[in-house]
């Protein structure tokens, strides 16, 4: 397979925006935990000890844009690196336990496409729906999600003390998008979509630090229970410090409520402060630390780009 | 160096690795500490293996993944993931074969032990190894005798704060090692040592067992293949008690086996020792030095022409038996009673004014009360009290109770006599070692004196004559540069932090300088020409008594009545 590396820096062109991932116009049911008419902020139970929590996150980076020679036709493609990892937090130590790195060559399905071999590893050919930037972006994101899912996240069976009942809480950064392993919580930092009806939206502004809304059900492709939570922060606007959590709607609502109670008790402890993180408080410390390590594990972009150019020539 | 050698870490790639200085990332579960000796290989394109050896100069640990100082609290709380990483800075000691390339990042690093350690510290090729101390793991550290005995270099210089630097103890340890390690072979028996005892009666008991020597410390001699016992052939010389007509030695705790020393009037005149009474006699700016020279000449003439069999000298018809008398006679000659009388120009020197003569006489008579017990012929058989450096292997000359002027005189004269004897014999063998503390007093940086000239002679020519100076001082910065510069071996005990920053300690890399300010008693930095890095050595607690309280004197001495202070033991921490 012949290909060339775009001379332009990879930042140009394919753009990624998380908002593409948000599901729109899905039916919402507010009567899960309490009746819609009696919605009030719920104070999280304060925890005596912080239980063991696992945070899972992934990062991605476009290393190079390439042009593939497809029988005389030049086709666009993207070489990208994705990494996923888990950090296990105990009251004593936060440890990055699992890290997986994947390098892929994303393009539309091509007959002659094959893996790109470089000095620093192979870029595996991943066919996407088309070569439109949105599809390529989704392809990369799906790789990251499946990498996250493939991690052997330690469950509480490995916890000799067995302190936590029913397994460790596993917090995935971002929407669950169909992941439904037990004790898994999706953690959404940014609020692009308004799920609550206008009648109930103002309750978010009334949440104090550590308080959450009652659970509600979001229908659609990935049915899940969700709630909003306010992390401790300076409340400069109604949505400051608001995050949305979700669990897969596979079990009865009572299980989801129990998970919501646990999560809401734990997460404020990990909230970041503005002078340390530009996305405070939503970007939790363990996730920020994990992302730093994952970005580091992606490798030096200049070294990888040089390796790709060498492989192309 | 087999396959199974444990890897303690790998060469860091995030810091520059250079041929002389590089960093090692320490593997999990491993550790390196300061002074550890390591080895790392590099295979050259030719297939040749180059091994770089070094000692750990610095070790650091840090959190990887932390950006802010306060992150450490979150890491401890389990909120932020971070790893602790440790790295050690390595100072190159040797590279074999000599190809100065940096070790490559990622190369495995091992600790150099046993025979490889000898290679790393360049002991392996040393034919004559002089045990110079132990590492903290009780591994021996050697000096190349070639750099001590004058073959390639000579002289040892020791710096450090009084009391905690244990300079004198280390000097005696070196002497002991020279005499007893067998490194000198058959000539060890004839090798002589001379120590000036400048402080307390510390060195008057070198021939006694040290009662404070613990079994542990005793065992440390074994690591150096030395037997722990006191010096065997020791002569203790002390100045006579002032005012005592029998010239009994002036010592406190030690009364037995001490011999007095002094010079007869005849020796004083004959050998021209007068200049040693004047600390600044060599200073050409001083007018009265002309008078000193003339008088010295005349005294020598008197001694050579008259009868000196009983140690006395006749000057202008007067039989001179005491120093007071000598001063009196000289005064009479230089300052006639009648001011109009003519002064003998042979004595005063030509065209010398009255003021200059007065300056000389004033200085001379000022020395009377300090010198009279040392220069005399009023004792029976006065001539047998000459200092004989060959009588015993080790001669201790006590000067601690003398006035500064008398100290300078004794040191200067003894050194000159030793030097003259060596010059006369014309061969370096057997070696004469001289231990002198407080070099800054005898060879100060910015002045000139007869003693300094002698010391410079020893430093610059002693190597070929077989006179080896083991000099010590609190502050090398106050000692004549050429004396320190001529010492092949430099030793540093604990230093004052201001002193440690001075250029005289350029042989200590930055970190070692910093550490020199916290060295504990019994630990020294040893810099020798074969190694570019000074090594930390510990030396075993002396097996010989270094003060009266350590000597087993069978309770014959009442310390209180003698007024000897019960000094705290500077080696306390070592035991």
Interface residues (C-beta under 8 A of the other chain):
Chain A: X50 X87 X89 X90 X91 X92 X93 X94 X95 X96 X269 X270 X276 X285 X286 X288 X289 X290 X292 X293
Chain B: X65 X67 X68 X70 X71 X74 X75 X76 X77 X78 X79 X80 X81 X82
